[in-house]
Amino acid sequence: MPLARRLTLGDAVAIGLGSMIGAGVFAVWAPAMGVAGSGILIALAIAAVVAFCNATSSAQLAAVHPVAGGTYAYARAEIGPWWGFIAGWSFVIGKIASCAAMAMTFAAYAAPEGWQIPVAVVAVAALATVNCFGVTRTALLTRILVACSLLGLAVTVAVGFGSASAAAPPPLPDASAYGVLQGAGLLFFAFAGYARIATMGEEVVDPARTIPRAIILALGGAVVVYALVGLAVILVLGADAASSTAPLADLLVAAGWPALAPLIRVAAAAASLGALLALLTGIGRTTLAMARESDVPRFLAKVDERHQVPQRAEIVIAAIVIVIVLVADLRDAIGFSSFGVLLYYLIANAAAFRQTGAARRYPRVLQVVGALGCLVLVNSLPVIASLVGTAVVVLGVGYRMLRLHLAGRRLGS
């Protein structure tokens, strides 16, 4: 059964913004400034350029292939089933790690000491339940969470720019080329949410027109928000941001507005929930597409007749995320997730590069720049993240090889 087309342009933009303006904007500045130093804005620009190139590839592909699954479906059509599988597998494993990180970030802001893990588990279960009752409910809740996040960020930026004339903060350390690239890799992780729009291509009204517009609008809005917030952090905290666990809350305290710090906690919690909700939704659609092709168990290809969502996939993914929250140390989750996401977009650029004729909306140079950017940023990630990511991708490839071998034997017998 196909999914219902219910999402408007506004819904799609909200889902994209909810994915990008998530926990990253509240937490990414400390690690990014710690490695990029005074080159943090250069790192932001690099991440934005790579994200823009990747976004145009996703938009071009989604306009021609308006089905669930994102680059998994696009690469299957444009390059071949194996490339599609690697893209889909990379997306699923990377974003499942992101889901766990978002849930734990939400709990860190919203739960008292000692209650973070139970609250994170409840958050995953609650949002998975929302997803199971229909995509329009998902879009409505995402709009509410994005509005809360933007309100908190607007207050922070206003306070930051308003106090810029106060005593100068300690300057950021000098930048190195490698440090700037590391910072760009971390910031790219925060930008990567526009893929969620493409993965829901089977549920968007007039996808050939809506999806490209929604991707560019959502990414443009996120770049503006990140640039303003980054400037405010630099102006008020300077080098102190690199050692802060909650830089935006510390910004308000340093600017003389400590009473507003709870507002940022609420906004950060809302943003984390918005990102988690959109992530769960996107992973469910990619899993559905892979299950339809037997690249994961076909049991997950079932679409609920009443609510017209892939409930089985949503429930299984939520269960896996809950297990990770309960047992895993997620300090390296961002690096591992970035590995999967960058590999996913590398294949998206390759698939878009092959398109010709009326399907081509953007010049091929954007796909070349996007692919090269993905390769450079992958090589800037911590070694352990790359090794673990490679091992999990190889495991997925081995599973598919075994499935194809067994299917061939059954046909031959």
C-alpha positions in Angstrom: 0.0 0.0 0.0 1.4 3.4 -0.9 1.7 6.2 1.7 -0.8 9.1 1.6 0.3 12.5 0.2 -0.7 14.8 3.0 2.3 17.1 3.7 2.2 20.7 2.3 5.2 22.9 1.6 4.9 24.4 5.1 4.8 20.9 6.7 7.9 19.8 4.8 9.9 23.0 5.7 8.9 22.6 9.4 10.1 18.9 9.4 13.4 20.0 7.7 13.9 22.8 10.2 13.0 20.6 13.1 15.7 18.1 12.0 18.4 20.8 11.6 17.6 23.2 14.5 17.8 20.4 17.0 20.1 19.7 19.9 23.1 20.7 17.7 22.5 24.4 17.8 22.5 24.2 21.6 25.5 21.9 22.1 27.7 21.9 19.0 29.5 25.2 19.7 31.7 23.9 22.5 33.3 21.0 20.6 33.4 22.9 17.3 35.1 26.0 18.8 37.4 23.7 20.7 38.9 22.4 17.5 38.3 25.2 15.0 39.2 28.1 17.3 39.1 31.5 15.6 38.2 29.7 12.4 34.8 28.7 13.6 33.0 30.9 11.1 35.1 29.5 8.3 34.1 26.0 9.5 30.5 27.1 9.5 30.8 28.4 6.0 32.5 25.1 4.8 29.7 23.0 6.4 27.1 25.2 4.8 28.6 25.0 1.3 28.9 21.2 1.5 25.3 21.0 2.9 24.0 23.2 0.1 25.6 21.1 -2.6 24.2 18.0 -1.0 20.8 19.6 -0.6 20.6 20.5 -4.3 21.5 16.9 -5.2 18.8 15.6 -2.9 16.3 18.1 -4.3 17.1 17.2 -7.9 16.8 13.5 -7.2 13.6 13.8 -5.1 11.8 15.7 -7.9 12.2 12.8 -10.3 11.8 10.0 -7.7 9.1 11.1 -5.3 9.0 7.9 -3.2 9.9 7.0 0.3 13.5 6.1 1.1 15.6 9.1 0.0 19.0 8.3 -1.5 18.3 4.6 -1.0 15.6 4.8 -3.6 17.5 7.4 -5.8 20.7 5.4 -5.9 18.9 2.2 -6.8 17.3 3.9 -9.7 20.3 5.9 -10.9 23.3 3.8 -10.1 22.2 0.3 -9.0 20.8 -1.7 -6.1 24.2 -2.2 -4.3 24.8 1.6 -4.1 21.2 2.1 -3.0 21.7 -0.5 -0.2 24.9 1.1 1.1 23.2 4.6 1.1 20.2 3.3 2.9 22.2 1.2 5.4 24.5 4.1 6.1 21.5 6.4 6.7 19.7 4.0 9.0 22.7 3.1 11.2 23.9 6.7 11.4 20.5 8.2 12.3 19.6 5.5 14.8 22.8 6.7 16.7 21.5 10.2 16.3 18.1 9.3 17.7 19.7 8.0 20.9 21.9 11.1 21.2 18.9 13.4 20.7 16.9 11.5 23.4 19.7 11.7 25.9 20.3 15.4 25.1 16.6 16.1 25.8 16.8 14.2 29.1 20.0 16.1 30.1 18.1 19.4 29.7 14.6 18.3 31.0 15.3 15.6 33.7 16.7 15.9 37.2 19.9 14.2 38.0 19.6 10.5 38.1 16.5 10.4 35.9 18.0 11.1 32.5 17.9 7.6 31.2 14.3 6.8 32.1 13.2 10.2 30.7 15.1 9.5 27.5 13.4 6.1 27.1 9.9 7.7 27.7 10.7 10.4 25.1 11.5 7.8 22.5 8.4 5.7 23.2 6.1 8.7 23.3 7.3 10.2 20.0 7.3 6.8 18.3 3.6 6.5 19.4 2.9 9.9 17.8 4.5 8.7 14.5 2.3 5.6 14.6 -0.9 7.7 14.6 -0.2 9.5 11.3 2.2 11.8 9.6 0.0 14.9 9.9 0.3 14.7 13.6 4.0 14.4 13.2 4.1 17.6 11.1 1.9 19.5 13.6 4.0 18.6 16.6 7.2 19.4 14.7 5.8 22.9 13.9 5.1 23.5 17.7 8.6 22.3 18.7 10.3 24.4 16.0 8.5 27.5 17.1 9.6 26.9 20.8 13.2 26.4 19.7 13.2 29.5 17.5 11.7 31.7 20.3 14.5 30.6 22.7 17.2 31.2 20.1 15.8 34.6 19.2 16.0 35.7 22.9 19.6 34.4 23.1 20.7 36.2 20.0 19.1 39.4 21.0 20.7 39.3 24.5 24.1 38.3 22.9 24.1 41.2 20.4 22.7 43.6 23.0 25.6 42.9 25.4 28.4 42.9 22.8 29.6 46.3 24.0 30.4 44.9 27.4 33.9 43.6 28.5 35.6 41.7 25.7 35.7 37.9 26.3 38.9 35.9 26.1 39.8 35.5 22.4 39.5 32.2 20.6 42.7 30.3 20.0 44.4 30.4 16.6 42.9 28.1 14.0 44.6 25.3 12.0 43.4 23.9 8.7 42.8 20.5 10.2 40.9 22.0 13.2 38.7 24.0 10.9 37.8 20.9 8.9 37.1 19.0 12.1 34.8 21.9 13.2 33.1 21.8 9.8 32.5 18.0 10.2 30.8 18.6 13.6 28.7 21.5 12.2 27.7 19.5 9.1 26.2 16.9 11.5 23.8 19.7 12.7 22.9 20.7 9.1 22.1 17.3 7.8 18.4 17.2 8.6 17.2 18.3 5.2 17.4 14.7 4.1 14.3 14.0 6.2 12.2 15.9 3.7 13.5 13.8 0.8 12.9 10.5 2.7 9.2 11.5 3.0 8.8 12.0 -0.7 5.9 9.6 -1.0 3.9 11.7 1.5 4.4 15.2 0.1 1.8 17.0 -2.0 3.1 17.9 -5.5 6.5 16.4 -4.8 8.3 17.6 -8.0 7.6 21.2 -6.9 7.4 21.0 -3.1 10.4 18.9 -2.2 13.1 21.0 -3.9 11.6 24.2 -2.6 11.3 22.8 1.0 14.8 21.5 1.1 16.4 24.9 0.0 14.1 26.9 2.3 14.8 24.7 5.3 18.5 24.7 4.8 18.6 28.5 4.2 16.7 29.1 7.3 19.0 26.8 9.3 22.2 28.5 8.0 20.9 32.0 9.1 20.0 30.7 12.6 23.4 29.0 13.0 25.3 32.1 11.8 23.4 34.4 14.2 23.8 32.1 17.2 27.5 31.5 16.5 28.2 35.2 16.3 26.4 35.8 19.6 28.4 33.0 21.3 31.7 34.5 20.0 30.8 38.0 21.1 29.8 37.1 24.6 31.8 34.0 25.6 34.8 33.9 23.2 37.2 31.1 24.2 35.1 30.2 27.2 32.6 28.6 24.9 35.0 25.7 24.2 34.8 24.5 27.8 31.0 25.0 28.2 28.6 22.1 28.4 25.6 24.5 27.8 27.1 27.5 25.9 23.8 29.3 25.3 22.7 29.1 28.9 26.2 30.4 29.9 25.8 33.2 27.3 22.7 34.5 29.1 24.5 34.3 32.5 27.6 36.0 31.2 25.4 38.7 29.6 23.7 39.5 32.9 20.4 37.7 32.2 20.6 34.5 34.4 16.8 34.5 34.9 16.4 33.6 31.2 18.6 30.5 31.4 15.6 28.2 32.1 14.0 29.5 28.9 17.0 28.1 27.0 16.6 24.8 28.8 13.0 24.6 27.6 14.0 25.6 24.1 16.8 23.0 24.0 14.5 20.3 25.2 11.9 21.2 22.6 14.6 21.3 19.9 15.9 17.9 20.9 12.4 16.5 20.8 11.8 18.0 17.4 15.0 16.5 16.0 14.2 13.1 17.5 10.7 13.2 16.1 11.9 14.0 12.6 14.7 11.4 12.8 12.4 8.6 13.8 10.1 9.6 11.0 12.8 9.6 8.3 14.4 6.3 9.5 11.0 4.7 9.4 10.5 5.7 5.8 13.9 4.6 4.6 13.4 1.2 6.5 10.1 0.8 4.7 11.7 1.4 1.3 14.5 -1.1 2.1 12.0 -3.7 3.4 10.0 -3.4 0.1 13.1 -4.5 -1.7 14.0 -7.2 0.9 17.2 -5.4 1.9 15.9 -5.6 5.5 13.2 -8.1 6.6 10.0 -7.7 4.5 8.1 -7.9 7.8 8.9 -4.2 8.1 7.3 -3.2 4.8 3.8 -3.3 6.2 1.9 0.0 6.1 -1.0 0.4 8.6 -4.2 0.7 6.6 -5.9 3.1 9.0 -3.1 5.6 9.7 -1.1 4.9 6.5 2.2 4.9 8.2 4.9 2.1 8.5 4.0 1.2 12.1 6.1 -1.9 12.3 9.3 -0.1 11.1 8.6 2.7 13.6 8.2 0.3 16.5 11.3 -1.7 15.7 13.4 1.4 15.3 12.2 2.9 18.5 13.0 -0.4 20.3 16.5 -0.4 19.0 17.0 3.3 20.0 15.7 2.5 23.5 18.2 -0.4 23.9 21.1 2.0 22.8 19.9 4.6 25.4 19.9 1.9 28.1 23.3 0.3 27.4 25.6 2.4 25.3 28.1 5.2 25.9 27.2 7.8 23.3 30.2 10.1 23.6 31.3 9.0 20.1 27.8 8.9 18.6 28.1 12.2 16.7 31.3 11.0 15.0 29.8 7.6 14.1 26.6 9.3 12.9 28.5 11.8 10.8 30.4 8.9 9.1 27.1 7.3 8.0 25.5 10.6 6.9 28.6 11.7 4.9 28.7 8.4 3.1 25.0 8.7 2.4 25.4 12.1 0.8 28.5 11.0 -1.1 26.3 8.5 -2.9 23.5 11.1 -3.3 25.9 13.3 -5.2 27.1 10.4 -7.4 23.4 9.6 -8.2 22.5 13.2 -9.1 25.7 13.5 -11.2 24.3 10.8 -13.5 21.0 12.5 -14.2 20.6 14.1 -17.6 18.0 16.0 -19.7 14.9 17.4 -18.0 15.8 15.7 -14.7 18.8 18.1 -14.3 18.0 21.2 -12.2 21.5 22.2 -11.0 25.0 22.2 -12.6 27.2 19.1 -12.2 29.9 21.2 -10.5 27.7 21.3 -7.4 27.6 17.5 -7.2 31.4 17.4 -7.6 32.0 19.9 -4.8 29.5 18.1 -2.6 31.2 14.7 -3.1 34.6 16.1 -2.5 33.4 17.9 0.6 31.9 14.7 1.9 35.3 12.9 1.4 37.3 15.7 3.1 35.0 15.8 6.1 34.9 12.0 6.5 38.7 12.1 6.7 38.5 14.8 9.4 36.5 12.6 11.8 38.0 10.8 14.7 39.7 7.5 13.7 37.6 5.4 16.0 34.4 6.7 14.5 35.6 5.9 11.0 36.7 2.4 11.9 33.4 1.6 13.7 31.4 3.0 10.8 33.3 1.1 8.2 32.9 -2.2 10.2 29.1 -1.7 10.5 28.8 -0.9 6.8 30.8 -4.0 6.0 28.5 -6.0 8.2 25.5 -4.8 6.3 27.1 -5.6 3.0 27.8 -9.1 4.3 24.2 -9.5 5.3 23.0 -8.5 1.8 25.5 -10.8 0.1 24.3 -13.7 2.2 20.6 -13.0 1.5 21.2 -12.8 -2.2 23.2 -16.1 -2.1 20.4 -17.9 -0.3 17.8 -16.5 -2.6 19.9 -17.7 -5.6 20.1 -21.1 -4.1 16.3 -21.3 -3.6 15.7 -20.3 -7.2 18.2 -22.8 -8.5 16.8 -25.7 -6.5 
